[in-house]
């Protein structure tokens, strides 16, 4: 006759629980480290050329009188490649600042329309992001030296002209920070700019994993400091944008942006001071506003620069930032912060 057996209760071992928890904790840390390292290496890895790079449009196809130029970044570490397109009798120069891993050839379309409107144009590509490959890059930290180098070249090339900037993606974020550091730029168009470096990492992490990015962002920030020599907080257009006033800024943003959080535009607009304008296109993806309505986009850009560079009187600007202020911000060139209208 079968006897009824009492099932054995599982025996819980404190040692097993501790080692199991430790193993799970180590695994979680390893996963966070791996994801964070991947993010950092993706940001800074050198650009690679493809065979398609040789088949881009050049100024020749568009019948532009462009000159191939090289100018120095303000840190003096390298030369930056660009095209300078003079317009006879122009009283203005517009700098075209491209995005992350973007060639100067990719901005020739808008550069052509701006040139036809009677502006000199300087289109360039950030060092390591375009045809000059093999160099580690950053997401706006070192690139600001290229932007300020472009400003210096434009003023040296045509000292009497008034400067405007149209910029895209990372180039727009850099242009915001750079314009806050120089009094030479008098009008800025920022298309698809991000508000903070941290926000870019958070946006992409949440889109992929649908989880908070707090631990990964913390780890990536520390790894970036070791690998590239800067921290997330050192690239924050949101902190700098208020310093652009009284110069005008136009913020353009697509509502279906898959690269930059579309909400960043509202953050930047709220932080900016007058005069400011925002143009939201609900169906546009990243840097895709032009393709939503080409005519309206070109007219918006041309009219903005015509108003603020050709029709409005030139502002006299002076430095008002006390020495020693903003000690937690990235190192800046002395005498280039906090510009306001002179009385």
Beta strands, then each sheet from edge to edge (+ up, - down):
strand 1: 66-72
strand 2: 79-85
strand 3: 92-97
strand 4: 120-124
strand 5: 162-168
strand 6: 185-191
strand 7: 248-254
strand 8: 276-281
strand 9: 317-319
strand 10: 339-341
sheet 1: 1+ 2- 4+ 3+ 5+ 6+ 7+ 8+
sheet 2: 9+ 10-
end
